[in-house]
Amino acid sequence: MATIVPEKLTRLFINVQQLWQVPRLLETAFPSPPCTVGTSDVPKVFWKPYIHAGYRPLNRTWKYYFLTLFQQHNEAVNVWTHLVAALILLLRFQKLSQTVDFVSDPHARPLLIIAIASITYLTFSTLAHLLQAKSEFWHYSFFFMDYVGVAIYQYSSALVHYYYAIEPDWHARIMGFYMPGAVLLAWLSCAGSCYAKYRYHQLPRHLSRLCQEMPLGLAYALDISPVIHRLYTAQPSEQADPALLYHKCQVLFFLIGAFFFSYPYPEKWFPGKCHFFGQGHQIFHVFLVLCTLAQVQAVALDYESRREIYTSLHGDQTHNFSALCFLTIACCLLTAAYMTSKVKCKLNCKGE
């Protein structure tokens, strides 16, 4: 007994010593601050309007950029908003899979598509904002990948609104062109965003915004139309439906987010004060995440409560919608690959 207590105290002392070494180990593992530079130290393609500091230096190792996840820079908030949202949705769909038979129920397939698409676009966006500082080539490549993710999410949003949220009379009006239009506009959104990025500093600012925002706006107008029609025509007895509240929230959150996506506020109002926090794009990310969470909850409720409606409207067409999803993915991936090859040629000519 006399020796047991000293032995335990010795072990405790050793463990405390090891704990004191943890900060030193973290110091060697993570990039040492300051890890950011100003606009004069990065190419023009990396510049953000009214953001003059907080950029990460180029041509470091991949490990360096992955570890900047834990550092302060002007993309940190953009990374974390979508990373946390992807994890939340992953848990949400894991819980949903306990009550929804995604394998055997063909009418659950659109819900599975929105699940995969929403996590995919959030993951692609996280990687783009985290790793794009590696070089000019990777800056373009990762954002092209980001645009592919957004286009896939656009198609999946159109699909679940058309499948679960639509009213029969609106379905009768748009059934001939809605889904083909959703595919076309999703691809145009991807292509327009890639082209605007590729020619960002060569096109006039208004023309660059037109290439990117017009297809996005048209796509949203079509995709959300079943929801808007349902909200507009809802009877007083239907107002208590909780899905309608979530649909209203997703529309509101998207419109607020779209404003901050299109205009560089509040950094324009406070130049030099929003290098790390408070950028319009960061606010856009937050509201886009809220929009996605509200949308997923709304269509999950619609899946549960409107089965009689959507089974009579769509029958066994889920395989057609899945095929259109694969077509959208293929077209967007080919477009991104083509634009990446254009960037490579451009940078090679620049290097010569």
C-alpha positions as CSV (number, residue, x, y, z in Angstrom):
1,M,0.0,0.0,0.0
2,A,2.9,2.3,0.8
3,T,4.2,2.1,-2.7
4,I,0.8,2.4,-4.6
5,V,0.2,6.0,-3.7
6,P,3.6,7.3,-4.8
7,E,3.3,5.3,-8.1
8,K,-0.1,6.9,-8.8
9,L,1.2,10.4,-8.0
10,T,4.2,9.8,-10.4
11,R,1.8,8.7,-13.2
12,L,-0.3,11.7,-12.6
13,F,2.7,14.0,-12.7
14,I,3.8,12.4,-16.0
15,N,0.3,12.9,-17.5
16,V,0.3,16.5,-16.4
17,Q,3.7,17.0,-18.1
18,Q,2.3,15.5,-21.3
19,L,-0.7,17.9,-21.2
20,W,1.7,20.8,-20.9
21,Q,3.3,19.6,-24.2
22,V,0.0,19.7,-26.1
23,P,0.2,23.4,-27.0
24,R,3.7,22.9,-28.3
25,L,2.6,20.0,-30.4
26,L,-0.3,22.0,-31.9
27,E,2.0,24.9,-32.6
28,T,4.2,22.6,-34.8
29,A,1.1,21.0,-36.5
30,F,-0.8,24.2,-37.5
31,P,0.5,27.1,-39.5
32,S,1.9,29.8,-37.3
33,P,0.1,33.2,-37.4
34,P,0.2,35.5,-39.1
35,C,-0.7,33.4,-42.1
36,T,-2.3,36.1,-44.2
37,V,-1.1,38.7,-46.7
38,G,-2.5,41.7,-48.5
39,T,-3.7,42.2,-52.1
40,S,-0.2,43.2,-53.2
41,D,1.0,39.7,-52.5
42,V,-1.6,37.7,-54.4
43,P,-2.7,37.8,-58.1
44,K,-5.6,40.0,-59.1
45,V,-7.9,37.0,-59.6
46,F,-7.9,36.4,-55.8
47,W,-9.0,40.0,-55.0
48,K,-12.4,40.6,-53.5
49,P,-14.1,44.0,-53.7
50,Y,-13.2,46.2,-50.7
51,I,-11.2,43.4,-49.0
52,H,-7.5,44.4,-48.9
53,A,-6.1,41.9,-46.3
54,G,-6.6,38.4,-44.9
55,Y,-5.4,36.5,-48.1
56,R,-3.4,33.4,-47.7
57,P,0.0,33.1,-49.5
58,L,0.2,31.0,-52.6
59,N,2.1,27.8,-53.5
60,R,2.3,26.3,-50.0
61,T,1.7,22.6,-49.4
62,W,-1.8,21.0,-49.4
63,K,-1.4,20.3,-45.7
64,Y,-0.9,24.0,-45.1
65,Y,-4.2,24.9,-46.7
66,F,-6.1,22.1,-45.0
67,L,-4.8,23.3,-41.6
68,T,-5.8,26.9,-42.3
69,L,-9.2,25.6,-41.4
70,F,-8.1,26.5,-37.9
71,Q,-6.6,29.9,-38.7
72,Q,-8.1,33.3,-39.2
73,H,-8.3,34.5,-42.8
74,N,-10.8,36.1,-45.1
75,E,-12.3,32.8,-46.2
76,A,-12.6,31.2,-42.8
77,V,-16.2,32.1,-42.1
78,N,-17.2,30.9,-45.6
79,V,-15.5,27.6,-44.9
80,W,-17.1,27.0,-41.5
81,T,-20.6,28.1,-42.4
82,H,-20.9,25.4,-45.1
83,L,-18.9,22.8,-43.3
84,V,-21.1,23.0,-40.2
85,A,-24.2,23.0,-42.4
86,A,-23.0,19.9,-44.3
87,L,-22.5,18.0,-41.0
88,I,-26.0,19.1,-39.7
89,L,-27.7,17.9,-42.9
90,L,-25.7,14.6,-42.7
91,L,-27.1,14.0,-39.3
92,R,-30.6,15.2,-40.4
93,F,-30.7,12.7,-43.2
94,Q,-29.2,9.9,-41.1
95,K,-32.1,10.5,-38.7
96,L,-34.6,10.7,-41.6
97,S,-33.3,7.4,-43.0
98,Q,-34.7,5.7,-39.9
99,T,-38.2,6.5,-40.9
100,V,-38.0,6.8,-44.7
101,D,-37.3,3.7,-46.9
102,F,-35.0,5.3,-49.5
103,V,-34.2,1.9,-51.0
104,S,-37.7,0.4,-51.5
105,D,-39.9,3.4,-51.8
106,P,-39.6,4.9,-55.3
107,H,-41.4,8.1,-54.2
108,A,-38.6,8.7,-51.6
109,R,-36.0,9.0,-54.5
110,P,-36.4,12.8,-55.0
111,L,-35.9,13.2,-51.2
112,L,-32.7,11.1,-51.5
113,I,-31.5,13.2,-54.4
114,I,-32.0,16.5,-52.5
115,A,-30.1,14.9,-49.6
116,I,-27.1,14.0,-51.7
117,A,-27.2,17.2,-53.7
118,S,-27.4,19.6,-50.6
119,I,-24.5,17.8,-48.8
120,T,-22.5,17.8,-52.1
121,Y,-22.9,21.5,-52.8
122,L,-22.0,22.4,-49.2
123,T,-19.0,20.1,-49.3
124,F,-17.8,21.4,-52.7
125,S,-18.2,25.0,-51.5
126,T,-16.2,24.2,-48.3
127,L,-13.4,22.7,-50.3
128,A,-13.4,25.6,-52.8
129,H,-13.1,28.3,-50.1
130,L,-10.6,26.3,-48.1
131,L,-8.2,25.2,-50.9
132,Q,-8.6,27.8,-53.7
133,A,-5.6,29.8,-52.4
134,K,-3.1,27.1,-53.5
135,S,-2.5,28.7,-57.0
136,E,-4.3,30.5,-59.8
137,F,-5.1,27.1,-61.5
138,W,-6.6,25.6,-58.4
139,H,-8.5,28.8,-57.6
140,Y,-10.3,28.5,-60.9
141,S,-10.7,24.7,-60.7
142,F,-12.1,24.6,-57.2
143,F,-14.7,27.3,-57.9
144,F,-15.7,25.5,-61.2
145,M,-16.3,22.5,-59.0
146,D,-18.3,24.7,-56.6
147,Y,-20.5,25.8,-59.5
148,V,-21.1,22.2,-60.5
149,G,-22.3,21.5,-56.9
150,V,-24.6,24.5,-57.0
151,A,-26.1,23.4,-60.4
152,I,-26.8,19.9,-59.1
153,Y,-28.5,21.4,-56.0
154,Q,-30.6,23.7,-58.3
155,Y,-31.9,20.7,-60.2
156,S,-32.6,18.8,-57.0
157,S,-34.5,21.8,-55.6
158,A,-36.6,22.0,-58.8
159,L,-37.3,18.3,-58.6
160,V,-38.5,18.2,-54.9
161,H,-40.7,21.3,-55.4
162,Y,-42.2,19.7,-58.5
163,Y,-42.6,16.3,-57.0
164,Y,-43.8,17.0,-53.4
165,A,-44.9,20.7,-53.1
166,I,-46.8,21.2,-56.4
167,E,-50.6,21.6,-56.6
168,P,-52.4,19.6,-59.3
169,D,-53.6,22.6,-61.3
170,W,-50.1,24.1,-61.5
171,H,-48.7,20.7,-62.4
172,A,-51.2,20.6,-65.4
173,R,-49.9,24.0,-66.6
174,I,-46.1,23.3,-66.4
175,M,-45.7,19.6,-66.7
176,G,-44.6,19.8,-70.4
177,F,-41.6,22.0,-69.8
178,Y,-40.7,22.3,-66.1
179,M,-38.2,19.5,-65.7
180,P,-36.4,19.9,-69.0
181,G,-36.3,23.7,-68.2
182,A,-34.8,22.9,-64.8
183,V,-32.0,20.8,-66.4
184,L,-31.3,23.5,-69.0
185,L,-31.2,26.4,-66.5
186,A,-29.1,24.4,-64.1
187,W,-26.5,23.8,-66.8
188,L,-26.7,27.4,-68.0
189,S,-26.1,28.6,-64.3
190,C,-23.0,26.4,-64.2
191,A,-21.8,27.5,-67.6
192,G,-22.5,31.2,-67.0
193,S,-20.8,31.1,-63.6
194,C,-17.7,29.3,-65.0
195,Y,-17.5,31.8,-67.9
196,A,-17.9,34.8,-65.6
197,K,-15.2,33.5,-63.4
198,Y,-12.9,32.8,-66.3
199,R,-13.4,36.3,-67.7
200,Y,-13.9,38.1,-64.4
201,H,-11.2,40.8,-64.8
202,Q,-11.6,41.0,-68.6
203,L,-15.4,41.7,-68.9
204,P,-17.1,44.8,-67.6
205,R,-18.4,44.2,-64.1
206,H,-22.1,44.5,-65.2
207,L,-21.6,42.0,-68.0
208,S,-19.8,39.5,-65.7
209,R,-22.7,39.7,-63.2
210,L,-25.2,39.3,-66.1
211,C,-23.5,36.0,-67.2
212,Q,-23.7,34.6,-63.7
213,E,-26.8,36.1,-62.1
214,M,-29.3,36.0,-65.0
215,P,-29.3,32.1,-65.4
216,L,-29.3,31.8,-61.6
217,G,-32.3,34.2,-61.4
218,L,-34.2,32.4,-64.2
219,A,-33.5,29.0,-62.7
220,Y,-34.8,30.1,-59.3
221,A,-37.9,31.7,-60.7
222,L,-38.8,28.4,-62.4
223,D,-37.7,26.1,-59.5
224,I,-39.7,28.0,-56.9
225,S,-42.8,28.5,-58.9
226,P,-44.6,25.4,-57.5
227,V,-44.0,26.7,-54.0
228,I,-45.1,30.3,-54.8
229,H,-48.3,29.0,-56.4
230,R,-49.1,26.8,-53.5
231,L,-48.5,29.6,-51.0
232,Y,-50.6,32.0,-53.0
233,T,-53.5,29.6,-53.5
234,A,-53.5,28.0,-50.0
235,Q,-56.9,28.0,-48.4
236,P,-57.4,29.4,-44.8
237,S,-57.8,25.8,-43.6
238,E,-54.4,24.9,-45.0
239,Q,-52.5,27.8,-43.3
240,A,-51.8,25.6,-40.3
241,D,-49.8,23.2,-42.4
242,P,-46.2,23.4,-40.9
243,A,-44.7,22.7,-44.3
244,L,-46.1,26.0,-45.6
245,L,-44.2,27.9,-42.8
246,Y,-40.9,26.3,-43.8
247,H,-41.6,27.0,-47.5
248,K,-42.2,30.7,-46.6
249,C,-38.9,30.7,-44.6
250,Q,-36.9,29.2,-47.4
251,V,-38.2,31.9,-49.9
252,L,-37.4,34.7,-47.5
253,F,-34.0,33.4,-46.6
254,F,-33.1,32.9,-50.3
255,L,-34.1,36.5,-51.2
256,I,-32.1,38.0,-48.4
257,G,-29.1,35.8,-49.3
258,A,-29.5,36.7,-53.0
259,F,-29.2,40.4,-52.1
260,F,-25.9,39.9,-50.3
261,F,-24.6,37.6,-53.1
262,S,-25.2,40.4,-55.6
263,Y,-24.0,43.4,-53.7
264,P,-20.8,43.8,-51.6
265,Y,-22.4,45.1,-48.5
266,P,-21.5,45.8,-45.7
267,E,-17.8,45.9,-46.7
268,K,-18.6,48.7,-49.2
269,W,-20.0,50.8,-46.4
270,F,-17.1,50.0,-44.1
271,P,-14.0,49.7,-46.3
272,G,-11.1,48.1,-44.4
273,K,-13.3,46.9,-41.6
274,C,-14.6,43.6,-43.0
275,H,-11.4,41.7,-44.0
276,F,-12.2,38.7,-41.7
277,F,-15.8,39.1,-40.5
278,G,-19.0,40.8,-41.9
279,Q,-18.5,40.3,-45.6
280,G,-21.6,40.2,-47.8
281,H,-20.6,36.8,-49.1
282,Q,-20.4,35.4,-45.6
283,I,-23.9,36.7,-44.8
284,F,-25.0,35.1,-48.1
285,H,-23.6,31.8,-46.9
286,V,-25.5,32.0,-43.6
287,F,-28.9,32.7,-45.3
288,L,-28.3,30.1,-48.0
289,V,-27.7,27.5,-45.3
290,L,-30.9,28.6,-43.5
291,C,-32.7,28.4,-46.8
292,T,-31.5,24.9,-47.4
293,L,-32.4,23.7,-43.9
294,A,-35.9,25.2,-44.2
295,Q,-36.3,23.7,-47.7
296,V,-35.3,20.2,-46.6
297,Q,-37.7,20.3,-43.6
298,A,-40.5,21.5,-45.8
299,V,-40.2,18.8,-48.4
300,A,-39.7,16.1,-45.8
301,L,-43.0,17.2,-44.3
302,D,-44.6,17.2,-47.7
303,Y,-43.3,13.7,-48.4
304,E,-45.1,12.5,-45.2
305,S,-48.4,14.4,-45.6
306,R,-49.0,14.8,-49.4
307,R,-48.5,11.2,-50.5
308,E,-51.9,10.8,-52.0
309,I,-51.3,13.9,-54.2
310,Y,-47.8,13.2,-55.5
311,T,-48.4,9.5,-56.2
312,S,-51.4,10.4,-58.3
313,L,-49.5,13.1,-60.2
314,H,-46.2,11.3,-60.9
315,G,-47.0,7.6,-60.9
316,D,-43.8,5.7,-61.7
317,Q,-41.8,8.6,-63.2
318,T,-39.0,8.7,-60.6
319,H,-36.6,6.8,-62.9
320,N,-37.1,9.6,-65.5
321,F,-36.2,12.3,-62.9
322,S,-33.2,10.3,-61.8
323,A,-32.0,10.1,-65.4
324,L,-32.4,13.8,-65.8
325,C,-30.3,14.3,-62.7
326,F,-27.5,12.2,-64.1
327,L,-27.8,14.2,-67.4
328,T,-27.4,17.5,-65.4
329,I,-24.4,16.2,-63.6
330,A,-22.7,15.0,-66.8
331,C,-23.3,18.3,-68.6
332,C,-22.0,20.4,-65.7
333,L,-18.9,18.2,-65.2
334,L,-18.1,18.3,-68.9
335,T,-18.5,22.1,-68.9
336,A,-16.3,22.5,-65.8
337,A,-13.6,20.2,-67.3
338,Y,-13.7,22.2,-70.5
339,M,-13.3,25.5,-68.7
340,T,-10.5,24.1,-66.6
341,S,-8.6,23.2,-69.8
342,K,-9.2,26.8,-71.0
343,V,-7.7,28.1,-67.8
344,K,-4.7,25.8,-68.1
345,C,-4.0,27.0,-71.6
346,K,-4.5,30.6,-70.5
347,L,-2.0,30.2,-67.6
348,N,0.5,28.4,-69.8
349,C,0.4,31.3,-72.3
350,K,0.8,33.7,-69.4
351,G,3.8,31.8,-68.1
352,E,5.5,32.0,-71.5
